[in-house]
Amino acid sequence: MIGLPAGTRIWLAAGIPDMRKGFDGLAALVQTQLAEDPFSGHVFVFRGRRGDRVKLLWCSGDGLCLFAKRLERGRFVCPQAAGGTVSLTGAQLSMLLEGIDWRRPARKWQPTRAA
């Protein structure tokens, strides 16, 4: 994951966009449907219909960056929202991109003794 500058907000777009869209199409969605500025430096996350693809749109200051990820198994776990956006923390975004259910993370190993 690329380190984001302090104060960067992460927005998960509700609904299902056309995942064939690129830089311009997703930036237009941010402007028209989310009423946000795609060049604000915030990260906008879009999830595909099947839940196995995700795209992130981010303006790094000198241009737009588009990141895409496809899970070979499983689905990206995203909060449910009827419309607009949902704000995520950096930790939630990291877990989402790893395919981890960030709502109920399960620890694989628990220590039994301190010494």
Secondary structure, 3 states (H helix, E strand, C coil): CCCCCCCCCEEEECCCCCCCCCHHHHHHHHHHCCCCCCCCCCEEEEECCCCCEEEEEEECCCCEEEEEEECCCCCCCCCCCCCCEEEECHHHHHHHHCCCCCCCCCCCCCCCCCC
